[in-house]
Amino acid sequence: MHSFTHHRHNEAGETPAKETKGLVINSGWRYDLGEWFHTIFSFRGTFRKLRQRTISLASLQPGEQVLDVGCGTGTLALEAARRVGLGGAVYGIDPGEQQIARARGKAIRCHAGIDFQVGVIEQLPFPDQTFDVVFSTLMMHHLPAPLKRQGLAQIARVLKPGGRLVIADFTHKQDRTGQAARFHAGGSRLQDLEALLKEAGFDKLKTEELPPPRFSTFPGASIVCAYKC
């Protein structure tokens, strides 16, 4: 997930345990504070709507195995755990140590048995064909093009045949208008995401677009659900 505070290092000045060529967010509780602020005052609840649409498009079923890549502080993974129930399993990886620490704390408070790990998209620490569903939300724009391709290849590897990948990302900066153009975060074009997914061996793409509400700085977003061939 995207953060409103960007860090390559944690507060102690140490590099994260897993190195990546993508942008690393490592702000812990400040991430959740920033998301709360923008949800209430800037985005008019659209952040929550985006998360719900992402979950819905995945059509999660009880008992499924789920991975959230770039899980941030774990909010979407917690919702996924509620959907798959006790018979399912949810994992989350993120290169930010403080993000993972925050996610683990939230899971403990919610009594959710989610396995959160420090990890990177280009080296997923899971066996082949492990997951029914993989999520990537608001993080693809953090990756340079070669890393996107490498990460999608890793996701395809850990997905079961017929498994679903759901990607959500902000609208590309150059495609924003009005107040939405003021929001600083990067984004992706829907057609670029579709091309990358087809190149990685995914098909049966389903897409949704979430436009910015009137008088909101929410930049808009695209959601793509694709199936592993």
C-alpha positions as CSV (number, residue, x, y, z in Angstrom):
1,M,0.0,0.0,0.0
2,H,1.0,3.6,-0.5
3,S,2.3,5.7,2.4
4,F,2.3,9.4,2.8
5,T,5.8,9.3,4.4
6,H,8.5,7.7,2.4
7,H,11.6,6.1,4.0
8,R,14.4,3.9,2.8
9,H,15.6,3.4,6.4
10,N,14.0,2.8,9.7
11,E,14.2,5.2,12.6
12,A,17.4,3.6,14.0
13,G,19.1,4.3,10.6
14,E,19.3,0.6,9.7
15,T,18.5,-0.7,6.3
16,P,15.4,-3.0,6.1
17,A,16.1,-6.8,6.4
18,K,15.2,-7.4,2.7
19,E,16.7,-5.2,0.0
20,T,14.7,-4.2,-3.0
21,K,15.1,-1.9,-6.0
22,G,11.6,-0.6,-5.4
23,L,10.6,2.2,-3.0
24,V,10.4,1.0,0.6
25,I,7.8,2.4,3.0
26,N,8.8,2.1,6.6
27,S,6.6,4.4,8.7
28,G,4.6,2.0,10.9
29,W,1.9,3.8,12.9
30,R,2.4,7.0,11.0
31,Y,1.2,5.2,7.9
32,D,-2.1,4.4,9.5
33,L,-2.4,8.0,10.8
34,G,-1.8,9.4,7.3
35,E,-4.3,7.0,5.8
36,W,-6.9,8.0,8.4
37,F,-6.3,11.7,7.8
38,H,-6.7,11.4,4.0
39,T,-9.7,9.1,4.3
40,I,-11.5,11.6,6.5
41,F,-10.4,15.0,5.2
42,S,-9.1,14.6,1.6
43,F,-10.5,11.5,0.0
44,R,-14.1,11.5,1.4
45,G,-14.1,7.9,2.3
46,T,-12.8,6.7,-1.1
47,F,-9.8,4.9,0.3
48,R,-12.2,2.5,2.2
49,K,-14.3,2.1,-0.9
50,L,-11.2,1.2,-3.0
51,R,-10.2,-1.5,-0.5
52,Q,-13.7,-3.0,-0.4
53,R,-13.9,-3.0,-4.2
54,T,-10.5,-4.7,-4.4
55,I,-11.6,-7.4,-2.0
56,S,-15.0,-7.9,-3.8
57,L,-13.3,-8.3,-7.2
58,A,-11.2,-11.1,-5.9
59,S,-14.4,-13.1,-5.0
60,L,-12.7,-14.7,-1.9
61,Q,-14.1,-18.0,-0.8
62,P,-13.9,-19.7,2.7
63,G,-10.9,-21.8,3.0
64,E,-8.7,-20.1,0.4
65,Q,-5.0,-19.3,0.6
66,V,-4.3,-15.6,0.2
67,L,-1.1,-13.5,-0.2
68,D,-1.0,-9.7,0.1
69,V,2.2,-8.4,-1.6
70,G,3.3,-5.0,-0.2
71,C,0.8,-5.4,2.6
72,G,1.8,-2.3,4.5
73,T,0.3,-2.3,8.0
74,G,-2.1,-5.2,7.1
75,T,-5.5,-3.5,6.8
76,L,-6.5,-5.3,3.6
77,A,-5.0,-8.7,4.8
78,L,-7.2,-8.4,7.9
79,E,-10.3,-8.0,5.7
80,A,-9.2,-11.0,3.6
81,A,-8.8,-13.1,6.7
82,R,-12.4,-12.4,7.7
83,R,-13.5,-13.5,4.2
84,V,-11.6,-16.8,4.0
85,G,-12.4,-17.8,7.7
86,L,-10.7,-20.2,10.0
87,G,-10.3,-22.8,7.2
88,G,-8.3,-20.4,5.1
89,A,-4.9,-18.8,5.5
90,V,-3.6,-15.2,4.8
91,Y,0.0,-14.1,4.4
92,G,1.4,-10.6,4.0
93,I,4.8,-9.5,2.9
94,D,6.4,-6.0,2.9
95,P,10.0,-4.8,2.9
96,G,9.4,-2.3,5.6
97,E,10.1,-3.7,9.1
98,Q,8.0,-1.1,10.9
99,Q,5.1,-1.8,8.5
100,I,5.3,-5.5,9.4
101,A,5.6,-4.9,13.1
102,R,2.5,-2.7,13.0
103,A,0.6,-5.3,10.9
104,R,1.5,-8.1,13.4
105,G,0.3,-5.9,16.3
106,K,-3.1,-5.3,14.6
107,A,-3.5,-9.0,13.8
108,I,-2.9,-9.9,17.5
109,R,-5.4,-7.3,18.6
110,C,-8.0,-8.7,16.1
111,H,-7.2,-12.3,17.0
112,A,-6.4,-13.0,13.4
113,G,-3.8,-15.7,12.6
114,I,-2.2,-13.9,9.7
115,D,1.5,-14.6,8.9
116,F,3.2,-11.2,8.2
117,Q,6.8,-11.4,7.0
118,V,9.5,-9.0,5.9
119,G,9.9,-9.8,2.2
120,V,10.2,-8.4,-1.3
121,I,8.1,-9.0,-4.5
122,E,11.1,-10.1,-6.5
123,Q,11.8,-13.0,-4.2
124,L,8.6,-14.4,-2.7
125,P,9.4,-16.8,0.1
126,F,6.8,-19.4,-0.8
127,P,6.6,-22.7,-2.8
128,D,5.2,-22.9,-6.3
129,Q,1.4,-23.0,-6.6
130,T,0.7,-22.1,-3.0
131,F,-2.1,-19.4,-3.2
132,D,-5.6,-19.1,-4.6
133,V,-5.5,-15.3,-4.6
134,V,-2.7,-12.7,-4.5
135,F,-3.3,-8.9,-3.9
136,S,-1.1,-6.0,-4.8
137,T,-2.6,-2.7,-3.8
138,L,-1.2,0.8,-4.4
139,M,2.3,-0.4,-4.7
140,M,3.0,-1.2,-8.4
141,H,3.9,2.5,-9.1
142,H,6.7,2.1,-6.6
143,L,8.5,-0.4,-8.9
144,P,10.6,0.3,-11.9
145,A,9.5,-1.6,-15.1
146,P,12.0,-4.5,-14.8
147,L,11.0,-5.1,-11.2
148,K,7.3,-5.1,-12.1
149,R,8.0,-7.9,-14.6
150,Q,10.1,-9.8,-12.1
151,G,7.5,-9.4,-9.4
152,L,4.6,-10.5,-11.6
153,A,6.7,-13.6,-12.6
154,Q,7.1,-14.4,-8.9
155,I,3.4,-13.9,-8.3
156,A,2.5,-16.2,-11.2
157,R,4.9,-18.8,-9.7
158,V,3.2,-18.9,-6.3
159,L,-0.3,-18.9,-7.7
160,K,-2.2,-22.1,-8.3
161,P,-3.4,-22.7,-11.8
162,G,-6.5,-20.6,-12.3
163,G,-5.6,-18.5,-9.3
164,R,-6.5,-14.8,-9.2
165,L,-4.3,-11.7,-9.0
166,V,-5.9,-8.4,-8.1
167,I,-3.9,-5.2,-8.6
168,A,-5.2,-1.8,-7.6
169,D,-3.2,1.4,-8.2
170,F,-3.8,5.1,-8.3
171,T,-4.5,6.8,-11.7
172,H,-1.3,7.9,-13.4
173,K,-0.2,11.4,-12.5
174,Q,-0.5,12.7,-16.0
175,D,-4.1,11.5,-16.3
176,R,-5.4,13.4,-13.3
177,T,-7.5,16.6,-13.4
178,G,-8.9,19.1,-11.0
179,Q,-8.1,18.8,-7.3
180,A,-7.0,15.2,-7.9
181,A,-3.9,16.5,-9.7
182,R,-2.7,17.9,-6.4
183,F,-2.1,14.5,-4.8
184,H,1.6,13.7,-4.9
185,A,1.6,9.9,-5.2
186,G,2.5,8.1,-8.4
187,G,0.2,5.8,-10.3
188,S,-0.3,3.4,-13.2
189,R,-2.2,3.4,-16.4
190,L,-4.8,0.7,-16.8
191,Q,-3.6,-0.3,-20.2
192,D,0.0,-0.6,-19.0
193,L,-1.2,-2.9,-16.2
194,E,-3.2,-5.0,-18.6
195,A,-0.2,-5.4,-20.9
196,L,2.1,-6.4,-18.1
197,L,-0.3,-9.0,-16.9
198,K,-0.8,-10.6,-20.3
199,E,3.0,-10.6,-20.8
200,A,3.3,-12.5,-17.5
201,G,0.8,-15.2,-18.6
202,F,-2.4,-14.0,-17.1
203,D,-5.8,-13.9,-18.9
204,K,-9.5,-13.3,-18.3
205,L,-8.9,-9.8,-17.2
206,K,-11.7,-7.9,-15.4
207,T,-11.2,-4.2,-14.7
208,E,-12.9,-1.5,-12.7
209,E,-12.1,2.2,-12.4
210,L,-12.8,4.3,-9.4
211,P,-13.0,8.0,-10.4
212,P,-12.2,10.8,-7.9
213,P,-15.3,12.1,-6.0
214,R,-16.2,15.8,-6.6
215,F,-14.2,18.2,-4.5
216,S,-11.8,15.4,-3.5
217,T,-8.0,15.1,-3.9
218,F,-8.3,11.3,-4.3
219,P,-6.5,10.8,-7.6
220,G,-8.7,8.0,-8.9
221,A,-7.7,4.4,-9.2
222,S,-7.9,1.3,-11.4
223,I,-8.4,-2.3,-10.3
224,V,-7.6,-5.3,-12.4
225,C,-8.4,-9.0,-11.6
226,A,-6.5,-11.5,-13.8
227,Y,-6.4,-15.3,-13.8
228,K,-3.3,-17.4,-14.0
229,C,-3.4,-19.5,-17.2
